Amino acid sequence: METYSCKKCGMSVNAQCGKCDVALVNGHISLEDGTQVQVSKCPSCEGKIKSPLCCGEDMSCAA
């Protein structure tokens, strides 16, 4: 099952941590101005990346 998918075009990706080899999970971080940014994070090592984009929007998490 895909980790992230695009609601507009149906493109999907599987994302996993290269260090821990586990699937990334959806999350958010809060910026200083209060804005929340969607991220993908590793549940094992807590590493984070900006969530994937497709069609100009964040892809949604399957979980």
PyMOL Python script that loads the backbone (N, CA, C, O; Angstrom):
from pymol import cmd

cmd.read_pdbstr("""\
ATOM      1  N   MET A   1       0.847  -1.187   0.000  1.00  0.00           N
ATOM      2  CA  MET A   1       0.000   0.000   0.000  1.00  0.00           C
ATOM      3  C   MET A   1       0.885   1.240   0.000  1.00  0.00           C
ATOM      4  O   MET A   1       1.904   1.281   0.688  1.00  0.00           O
ATOM      5  N   GLU A   2       0.496   2.240  -0.767  1.00  0.00           N
ATOM      6  CA  GLU A   2       1.301   3.449  -0.857  1.00  0.00           C
ATOM      7  C   GLU A   2       1.266   4.244   0.447  1.00  0.00           C
ATOM      8  O   GLU A   2       0.293   4.191   1.199  1.00  0.00           O
ATOM      9  N   THR A   3       2.348   4.983   0.699  1.00  0.00           N
ATOM     10  CA  THR A   3       2.437   5.816   1.891  1.00  0.00           C
ATOM     11  C   THR A   3       1.709   7.148   1.664  1.00  0.00           C
ATOM     12  O   THR A   3       0.968   7.608   2.532  1.00  0.00           O
ATOM     13  N   TYR A   4       1.923   7.759   0.504  1.00  0.00           N
ATOM     14  CA  TYR A   4       1.317   9.050   0.174  1.00  0.00           C
ATOM     15  C   TYR A   4       0.673   8.972  -1.206  1.00  0.00           C
ATOM     16  O   TYR A   4       1.175   8.278  -2.091  1.00  0.00           O
ATOM     17  N   SER A   5      -0.444   9.686  -1.389  1.00  0.00           N
ATOM     18  CA  SER A   5      -1.092   9.715  -2.701  1.00  0.00           C
ATOM     19  C   SER A   5      -1.621  11.118  -2.979  1.00  0.00           C
ATOM     20  O   SER A   5      -1.916  11.889  -2.066  1.00  0.00           O
ATOM     21  N   CYS A   6      -1.730  11.423  -4.278  1.00  0.00           N
ATOM     22  CA  CYS A   6      -2.233  12.719  -4.726  1.00  0.00           C
ATOM     23  C   CYS A   6      -3.733  12.602  -4.965  1.00  0.00           C
ATOM     24  O   CYS A   6      -4.188  11.714  -5.686  1.00  0.00           O
ATOM     25  N   LYS A   7      -4.489  13.493  -4.362  1.00  0.00           N
ATOM     26  CA  LYS A   7      -5.944  13.482  -4.528  1.00  0.00           C
ATOM     27  C   LYS A   7      -6.369  13.930  -5.918  1.00  0.00           C
ATOM     28  O   LYS A   7      -7.464  13.593  -6.369  1.00  0.00           O
ATOM     29  N   LYS A   8      -5.494  14.704  -6.618  1.00  0.00           N
ATOM     30  CA  LYS A   8      -5.858  15.225  -7.936  1.00  0.00           C
ATOM     31  C   LYS A   8      -5.609  14.231  -9.069  1.00  0.00           C
ATOM     32  O   LYS A   8      -6.485  14.004  -9.904  1.00  0.00           O
ATOM     33  N   CYS A   9      -4.409  13.637  -9.097  1.00  0.00           N
ATOM     34  CA  CYS A   9      -4.062  12.802 -10.256  1.00  0.00           C
ATOM     35  C   CYS A   9      -3.886  11.326  -9.927  1.00  0.00           C
ATOM     36  O   CYS A   9      -3.774  10.504 -10.837  1.00  0.00           O
ATOM     37  N   GLY A  10      -3.859  10.976  -8.646  1.00  0.00           N
ATOM     38  CA  GLY A  10      -3.737   9.575  -8.265  1.00  0.00           C
ATOM     39  C   GLY A  10      -2.314   9.062  -8.141  1.00  0.00           C
ATOM     40  O   GLY A  10      -2.112   7.900  -7.788  1.00  0.00           O
ATOM     41  N   MET A  11      -1.313   9.909  -8.425  1.00  0.00           N
ATOM     42  CA  MET A  11       0.086   9.499  -8.257  1.00  0.00           C
ATOM     43  C   MET A  11       0.294   9.064  -6.814  1.00  0.00           C
ATOM     44  O   MET A  11      -0.265   9.672  -5.901  1.00  0.00           O
ATOM     45  N   SER A  12       1.091   8.017  -6.593  1.00  0.00           N
ATOM     46  CA  SER A  12       1.361   7.577  -5.228  1.00  0.00           C
ATOM     47  C   SER A  12       2.829   7.238  -5.058  1.00  0.00           C
ATOM     48  O   SER A  12       3.515   6.901  -6.023  1.00  0.00           O
ATOM     49  N   VAL A  13       3.310   7.328  -3.819  1.00  0.00           N
ATOM     50  CA  VAL A  13       4.704   7.006  -3.499  1.00  0.00           C
ATOM     51  C   VAL A  13       4.758   6.226  -2.195  1.00  0.00           C
ATOM     52  O   VAL A  13       3.887   6.349  -1.334  1.00  0.00           O
ATOM     53  N   ASN A  14       5.799   5.425  -2.075  1.00  0.00           N
ATOM     54  CA  ASN A  14       6.119   4.773  -0.818  1.00  0.00           C
ATOM     55  C   ASN A  14       7.336   5.493  -0.261  1.00  0.00           C
ATOM     56  O   ASN A  14       8.332   5.654  -0.965  1.00  0.00           O
ATOM     57  N   ALA A  15       7.273   5.923   0.978  1.00  0.00           N
ATOM     58  CA  ALA A  15       8.382   6.651   1.590  1.00  0.00           C
ATOM     59  C   ALA A  15       8.845   5.919   2.841  1.00  0.00           C
ATOM     60  O   ALA A  15       8.053   5.608   3.730  1.00  0.00           O
ATOM     61  N   GLN A  16      10.148   5.650   2.887  1.00  0.00           N
ATOM     62  CA  GLN A  16      10.669   5.023   4.084  1.00  0.00           C
ATOM     63  C   GLN A  16      12.025   5.625   4.431  1.00  0.00           C
ATOM     64  O   GLN A  16      12.712   6.174   3.570  1.00  0.00           O
ATOM     65  N   CYS A  17      12.398   5.515   5.689  1.00  0.00           N
ATOM     66  CA  CYS A  17      13.645   6.058   6.197  1.00  0.00           C
ATOM     67  C   CYS A  17      14.816   5.230   5.664  1.00  0.00           C
ATOM     68  O   CYS A  17      14.828   4.006   5.799  1.00  0.00           O
ATOM     69  N   GLY A  18      15.784   5.891   5.067  1.00  0.00           N
ATOM     70  CA  GLY A  18      16.959   5.191   4.563  1.00  0.00           C
ATOM     71  C   GLY A  18      17.854   4.690   5.681  1.00  0.00           C
ATOM     72  O   GLY A  18      18.605   3.734   5.486  1.00  0.00           O
ATOM     73  N   LYS A  19      17.789   5.317   6.847  1.00  0.00           N
ATOM     74  CA  LYS A  19      18.601   4.927   7.994  1.00  0.00           C
ATOM     75  C   LYS A  19      17.995   3.723   8.724  1.00  0.00           C
ATOM     76  O   LYS A  19      18.709   2.780   9.065  1.00  0.00           O
ATOM     77  N   CYS A  20      16.678   3.755   8.964  1.00  0.00           N
ATOM     78  CA  CYS A  20      15.995   2.736   9.778  1.00  0.00           C
ATOM     79  C   CYS A  20      15.235   1.706   8.956  1.00  0.00           C
ATOM     80  O   CYS A  20      14.860   0.657   9.480  1.00  0.00           O
ATOM     81  N   ASP A  21      14.999   1.985   7.674  1.00  0.00           N
ATOM     82  CA  ASP A  21      14.264   1.104   6.772  1.00  0.00           C
ATOM     83  C   ASP A  21      12.830   0.835   7.259  1.00  0.00           C
ATOM     84  O   ASP A  21      12.322  -0.279   7.137  1.00  0.00           O
ATOM     85  N   VAL A  22      12.188   1.877   7.814  1.00  0.00           N
ATOM     86  CA  VAL A  22      10.783   1.781   8.217  1.00  0.00           C
ATOM     87  C   VAL A  22       9.989   2.850   7.477  1.00  0.00           C
ATOM     88  O   VAL A  22      10.539   3.878   7.082  1.00  0.00           O
ATOM     89  N   ALA A  23       8.700   2.606   7.292  1.00  0.00           N
ATOM     90  CA  ALA A  23       7.836   3.556   6.585  1.00  0.00           C
ATOM     91  C   ALA A  23       7.730   4.872   7.350  1.00  0.00           C
ATOM     92  O   ALA A  23       7.608   4.878   8.575  1.00  0.00           O
ATOM     93  N   LEU A  24       7.776   5.984   6.620  1.00  0.00           N
ATOM     94  CA  LEU A  24       7.584   7.294   7.230  1.00  0.00           C
ATOM     95  C   LEU A  24       6.110   7.500   7.549  1.00  0.00           C
ATOM     96  O   LEU A  24       5.235   6.954   6.876  1.00  0.00           O
ATOM     97  N   VAL A  25       5.847   8.289   8.576  1.00  0.00           N
ATOM     98  CA  VAL A  25       4.472   8.590   8.971  1.00  0.00           C
ATOM     99  C   VAL A  25       4.217  10.084   8.810  1.00  0.00           C
ATOM    100  O   VAL A  25       5.142  10.895   8.843  1.00  0.00           O
ATOM    101  N   ASN A  26       2.956  10.425   8.637  1.00  0.00           N
ATOM    102  CA  ASN A  26       2.572  11.815   8.466  1.00  0.00           C
ATOM    103  C   ASN A  26       2.696  12.559   9.792  1.00  0.00           C
ATOM    104  O   ASN A  26       2.438  11.993  10.854  1.00  0.00           O
ATOM    105  N   GLY A  27       3.088  13.814   9.727  1.00  0.00           N
ATOM    106  CA  GLY A  27       3.185  14.646  10.918  1.00  0.00           C
ATOM    107  C   GLY A  27       3.164  16.113  10.551  1.00  0.00           C
ATOM    108  O   GLY A  27       3.061  16.463   9.375  1.00  0.00           O
ATOM    109  N   HIS A  28       3.261  16.964  11.541  1.00  0.00           N
ATOM    110  CA  HIS A  28       3.292  18.411  11.338  1.00  0.00           C
ATOM    111  C   HIS A  28       4.319  19.030  12.271  1.00  0.00           C
ATOM    112  O   HIS A  28       4.560  18.526  13.368  1.00  0.00           O
ATOM    113  N   ILE A  29       4.923  20.128  11.827  1.00  0.00           N
ATOM    114  CA  ILE A  29       5.759  20.933  12.710  1.00  0.00           C
ATOM    115  C   ILE A  29       5.182  22.338  12.722  1.00  0.00           C
ATOM    116  O   ILE A  29       4.589  22.781  11.738  1.00  0.00           O
ATOM    117  N   SER A  30       5.353  23.036  13.829  1.00  0.00           N
ATOM    118  CA  SER A  30       4.863  24.408  13.959  1.00  0.00           C
ATOM    119  C   SER A  30       6.024  25.381  13.802  1.00  0.00           C
ATOM    120  O   SER A  30       7.047  25.259  14.476  1.00  0.00           O
ATOM    121  N   LEU A  31       5.853  26.343  12.908  1.00  0.00           N
ATOM    122  CA  LEU A  31       6.851  27.385  12.721  1.00  0.00           C
ATOM    123  C   LEU A  31       6.670  28.458  13.785  1.00  0.00           C
ATOM    124  O   LEU A  31       5.654  28.485  14.480  1.00  0.00           O
ATOM    125  N   GLU A  32       7.650  29.338  13.910  1.00  0.00           N
ATOM    126  CA  GLU A  32       7.599  30.405  14.922  1.00  0.00           C
ATOM    127  C   GLU A  32       6.381  31.293  14.785  1.00  0.00           C
ATOM    128  O   GLU A  32       5.879  31.810  15.782  1.00  0.00           O
ATOM    129  N   ASP A  33       5.890  31.483  13.547  1.00  0.00           N
ATOM    130  CA  ASP A  33       4.720  32.345  13.337  1.00  0.00           C
ATOM    131  C   ASP A  33       3.397  31.607  13.565  1.00  0.00           C
ATOM    132  O   ASP A  33       2.324  32.174  13.355  1.00  0.00           O
ATOM    133  N   GLY A  34       3.474  30.337  13.995  1.00  0.00           N
ATOM    134  CA  GLY A  34       2.271  29.557  14.260  1.00  0.00           C
ATOM    135  C   GLY A  34       1.784  28.724  13.090  1.00  0.00           C
ATOM    136  O   GLY A  34       0.879  27.905  13.250  1.00  0.00           O
ATOM    137  N   THR A  35       2.369  28.920  11.919  1.00  0.00           N
ATOM    138  CA  THR A  35       2.000  28.147  10.745  1.00  0.00           C
ATOM    139  C   THR A  35       2.405  26.687  10.937  1.00  0.00           C
ATOM    140  O   THR A  35       3.484  26.399  11.453  1.00  0.00           O
ATOM    141  N   GLN A  36       1.533  25.770  10.518  1.00  0.00           N
ATOM    142  CA  GLN A  36       1.870  24.351  10.586  1.00  0.00           C
ATOM    143  C   GLN A  36       2.263  23.858   9.198  1.00  0.00           C
ATOM    144  O   GLN A  36       1.619  24.192   8.204  1.00  0.00           O
ATOM    145  N   VAL A  37       3.328  23.062   9.143  1.00  0.00           N
ATOM    146  CA  VAL A  37       3.838  22.515   7.904  1.00  0.00           C
ATOM    147  C   VAL A  37       3.748  20.993   7.975  1.00  0.00           C
ATOM    148  O   VAL A  37       4.178  20.393   8.961  1.00  0.00           O
ATOM    149  N   GLN A  38       3.194  20.364   6.939  1.00  0.00           N
ATOM    150  CA  GLN A  38       3.106  18.906   6.885  1.00  0.00           C
ATOM    151  C   GLN A  38       4.489  18.333   6.618  1.00  0.00           C
ATOM    152  O   GLN A  38       5.199  18.812   5.734  1.00  0.00           O
ATOM    153  N   VAL A  39       4.879  17.305   7.379  1.00  0.00           N
ATOM    154  CA  VAL A  39       6.158  16.630   7.205  1.00  0.00           C
ATOM    155  C   VAL A  39       5.946  15.122   7.209  1.00  0.00           C
ATOM    156  O   VAL A  39       4.901  14.628   7.634  1.00  0.00           O
ATOM    157  N   SER A  40       6.933  14.415   6.740  1.00  0.00           N
ATOM    158  CA  SER A  40       6.990  12.961   6.857  1.00  0.00           C
ATOM    159  C   SER A  40       8.089  12.682   7.867  1.00  0.00           C
ATOM    160  O   SER A  40       9.191  13.217   7.747  1.00  0.00           O
ATOM    161  N   LYS A  41       7.801  11.844   8.869  1.00  0.00           N
ATOM    162  CA  LYS A  41       8.821  11.588   9.886  1.00  0.00           C
ATOM    163  C   LYS A  41       8.976  10.099  10.140  1.00  0.00           C
ATOM    164  O   LYS A  41       8.057   9.306   9.938  1.00  0.00           O
ATOM    165  N   CYS A  42      10.167   9.753  10.588  1.00  0.00           N
ATOM    166  CA  CYS A  42      10.470   8.372  10.914  1.00  0.00           C
ATOM    167  C   CYS A  42      10.031   8.108  12.349  1.00  0.00           C
ATOM    168  O   CYS A  42      10.452   8.824  13.258  1.00  0.00           O
ATOM    169  N   PRO A  43       9.193   7.092  12.574  1.00  0.00           N
ATOM    170  CA  PRO A  43       8.746   6.799  13.928  1.00  0.00           C
ATOM    171  C   PRO A  43       9.858   6.202  14.798  1.00  0.00           C
ATOM    172  O   PRO A  43       9.713   6.113  16.017  1.00  0.00           O
ATOM    173  N   SER A  44      10.953   5.798  14.178  1.00  0.00           N
ATOM    174  CA  SER A  44      12.052   5.179  14.921  1.00  0.00           C
ATOM    175  C   SER A  44      13.103   6.212  15.345  1.00  0.00           C
ATOM    176  O   SER A  44      13.393   6.347  16.534  1.00  0.00           O
ATOM    177  N   CYS A  45      13.673   6.938  14.381  1.00  0.00           N
ATOM    178  CA  CYS A  45      14.755   7.884  14.702  1.00  0.00           C
ATOM    179  C   CYS A  45      14.281   9.329  14.792  1.00  0.00           C
ATOM    180  O   CYS A  45      15.063  10.216  15.133  1.00  0.00           O
ATOM    181  N   GLU A  46      12.991   9.577  14.485  1.00  0.00           N
ATOM    182  CA  GLU A  46      12.397  10.921  14.552  1.00  0.00           C
ATOM    183  C   GLU A  46      12.941  11.888  13.500  1.00  0.00           C
ATOM    184  O   GLU A  46      12.718  13.094  13.613  1.00  0.00           O
ATOM    185  N   GLY A  47      13.657  11.387  12.468  1.00  0.00           N
ATOM    186  CA  GLY A  47      14.084  12.239  11.370  1.00  0.00           C
ATOM    187  C   GLY A  47      12.865  12.761  10.632  1.00  0.00           C
ATOM    188  O   GLY A  47      11.829  12.097  10.613  1.00  0.00           O
ATOM    189  N   LYS A  48      12.966  13.953  10.015  1.00  0.00           N
ATOM    190  CA  LYS A  48      11.824  14.564   9.337  1.00  0.00           C
ATOM    191  C   LYS A  48      12.248  15.117   7.981  1.00  0.00           C
ATOM    192  O   LYS A  48      13.364  15.606   7.813  1.00  0.00           O
ATOM    193  N   ILE A  49      11.327  15.028   7.014  1.00  0.00           N
ATOM    194  CA  ILE A  49      11.489  15.693   5.723  1.00  0.00           C
ATOM    195  C   ILE A  49      10.174  16.369   5.382  1.00  0.00           C
ATOM    196  O   ILE A  49       9.129  16.005   5.921  1.00  0.00           O
ATOM    197  N   LYS A  50      10.216  17.347   4.494  1.00  0.00           N
ATOM    198  CA  LYS A  50       8.986  17.953   3.989  1.00  0.00           C
ATOM    199  C   LYS A  50       8.225  16.887   3.240  1.00  0.00           C
ATOM    200  O   LYS A  50       8.809  16.157   2.440  1.00  0.00           O
ATOM    201  N   SER A  51       6.934  16.784   3.484  1.00  0.00           N
ATOM    202  CA  SER A  51       6.114  15.782   2.809  1.00  0.00           C
ATOM    203  C   SER A  51       6.155  15.981   1.302  1.00  0.00           C
ATOM    204  O   SER A  51       6.345  17.102   0.831  1.00  0.00           O
ATOM    205  N   PRO A  52       5.977  14.901   0.539  1.00  0.00           N
ATOM    206  CA  PRO A  52       6.013  15.007  -0.917  1.00  0.00           C
ATOM    207  C   PRO A  52       4.880  15.872  -1.457  1.00  0.00           C
ATOM    208  O   PRO A  52       3.791  15.926  -0.886  1.00  0.00           O
ATOM    209  N   LEU A  53       5.162  16.550  -2.577  1.00  0.00           N
ATOM    210  CA  LEU A  53       4.180  17.384  -3.273  1.00  0.00           C
ATOM    211  C   LEU A  53       3.854  16.766  -4.620  1.00  0.00           C
ATOM    212  O   LEU A  53       4.699  16.118  -5.236  1.00  0.00           O
ATOM    213  N   CYS A  54       2.626  16.969  -5.074  1.00  0.00           N
ATOM    214  CA  CYS A  54       2.206  16.579  -6.416  1.00  0.00           C
ATOM    215  C   CYS A  54       1.082  17.537  -6.821  1.00  0.00           C
ATOM    216  O   CYS A  54       0.243  17.893  -5.994  1.00  0.00           O
ATOM    217  N   CYS A  55       1.064  17.942  -8.047  1.00  0.00           N
ATOM    218  CA  CYS A  55       0.034  18.871  -8.563  1.00  0.00           C
ATOM    219  C   CYS A  55      -0.024  20.147  -7.708  1.00  0.00           C
ATOM    220  O   CYS A  55      -1.082  20.761  -7.571  1.00  0.00           O
ATOM    221  N   GLY A  56       1.119  20.535  -7.139  1.00  0.00           N
ATOM    222  CA  GLY A  56       1.201  21.772  -6.357  1.00  0.00           C
ATOM    223  C   GLY A  56       0.644  21.696  -4.958  1.00  0.00           C
ATOM    224  O   GLY A  56       0.503  22.726  -4.298  1.00  0.00           O
ATOM    225  N   GLU A  57       0.320  20.495  -4.479  1.00  0.00           N
ATOM    226  CA  GLU A  57      -0.227  20.337  -3.132  1.00  0.00           C
ATOM    227  C   GLU A  57       0.484  19.205  -2.392  1.00  0.00           C
ATOM    228  O   GLU A  57       1.042  18.298  -3.009  1.00  0.00           O
ATOM    229  N   ASP A  58       0.455  19.272  -1.052  1.00  0.00           N
ATOM    230  CA  ASP A  58       0.997  18.165  -0.263  1.00  0.00           C
ATOM    231  C   ASP A  58       0.203  16.911  -0.582  1.00  0.00           C
ATOM    232  O   ASP A  58      -1.023  16.949  -0.687  1.00  0.00           O
ATOM    233  N   MET A  59       0.914  15.795  -0.737  1.00  0.00           N
ATOM    234  CA  MET A  59       0.241  14.513  -0.962  1.00  0.00           C
ATOM    235  C   MET A  59      -0.346  14.058   0.378  1.00  0.00           C
ATOM    236  O   MET A  59       0.222  14.339   1.433  1.00  0.00           O
ATOM    237  N   SER A  60      -1.465  13.367   0.338  1.00  0.00           N
ATOM    238  CA  SER A  60      -2.108  12.932   1.579  1.00  0.00           C
ATOM    239  C   SER A  60      -1.524  11.603   2.040  1.00  0.00           C
ATOM    240  O   SER A  60      -1.081  10.780   1.239  1.00  0.00           O
ATOM    241  N   CYS A  61      -1.537  11.423   3.358  1.00  0.00           N
ATOM    242  CA  CYS A  61      -1.005  10.210   3.960  1.00  0.00           C
ATOM    243  C   CYS A  61      -2.076   9.134   3.968  1.00  0.00           C
ATOM    244  O   CYS A  61      -3.242   9.412   4.246  1.00  0.00           O
ATOM    245  N   ALA A  62      -1.678   7.900   3.663  1.00  0.00           N
ATOM    246  CA  ALA A  62      -2.625   6.788   3.621  1.00  0.00           C
ATOM    247  C   ALA A  62      -3.065   6.355   5.006  1.00  0.00           C
ATOM    248  O   ALA A  62      -4.134   5.764   5.154  1.00  0.00           O
ATOM    249  N   ALA A  63      -2.270   6.634   6.018  1.00  0.00           N
ATOM    250  CA  ALA A  63      -2.594   6.188   7.387  1.00  0.00           C
ATOM    251  C   ALA A  63      -3.519   7.170   8.081  1.00  0.00           C
ATOM    252  O   ALA A  63      -3.894   6.957   9.234  1.00  0.00           O
TER     253      ALA A  63
END
""", "prot")
cmd.dss("prot")
cmd.show_as("cartoon", "prot")
cmd.util.cbc("prot")
cmd.orient("prot")
